[in-house]
């Protein structure tokens, strides 16, 4: 099993060598994770508009996933810059917004089709539109930037089509013998080991984790903050990926991922609960004290866009920009929104929601 990291890895096809999927260490974590994920799925069905939180929830995940690749920004910056023309956006914020678009595009794809290599290529294209070349044609390597040591050399580019075809077949063999969470963990390792693209493999791979769980009906929406867990345990994550490659140590890696599914389902559920409490609180306040400007659509827009400008509100509600500005100023004067300036833009911020999203 020991490989020379400077030589192209001779990656075995899936399924992996025999793993005891019924071991107690697996089953306990799977049971706990599936309970939390089922509650998260049920909670998302209870939302008045399940798509309401999709954009801010995915942006939170996108920021964490991009940080793993040393693309650093913040949730508040991304929510602000998404309102501006692309020419005025910073490069890190563009990267995160592309990640959000890739997740939403993948989610829409799964409404009609199963997970496939076509989906992967579409996600990659959304992430890297200016550098998209399909599967890599040249050999690449993962290198320690500090020491210049070669940590891993992916398989030869000529092997990628066969490896990806095998990956697609594996993720769509929905056998009851293997829990979807284990299958997702195995598929994630295999994708990262194939490293099919010249760049963006980490982000694409993490998007595929949540899309695979949607495909297997474990989740109804792609709103699991799995990158937050990986980012907080980055060294351990890379160590365990490496040990699958060098030692065939699948068990410890799978346990790590199962723990992540459990913890992040629990955290995501708690976050959504706080957001929905705030949603009904703000809806009640506007409906009772500001009846002239109240509409359910107005409140929903304030949660889909926690930072908003009058032009965006006007577009979403199909009203005049001056009317939208009056609505927002009215709520700002009532203390329900905060008004702020960013260059030429007049921003209105749902501060309570931003505090939840930043945690």
Secondary structure, 3 states (H helix, E strand, C coil): CCCCCCCCCCCCCCCCCCCCCCCHHHHHHHHHHHHHHHHHHHHHHHCCCHHHHHHHHHHHHHHHHHHHCCCCCCHHHHHHHCCCCHHHCCHHHHHHHHHHHHHHHHHHHCCCCCCCHHHHHHHHHHHCCCCCCCCCCCCCEEECCCCCCEEEECCCHHHHHHHHHHHHHHHCCCCCCCCHHHHHHHHHHHHHHHCCCCCCHHHHHHHHHHHHHHHCCCCCCCCCCHHHHHHHCHHHHHHHHHHHHHHCCHHHHHHHHHHHHHHHHHHHHHHHHHHHHHHHHHHHHHHHHCHHHCCHHHHHHHHHCCEECHHHHHHHHCCCHHHHHHHHHHHHHCCCCEEEEECCEEEEECHHHHHHHHC
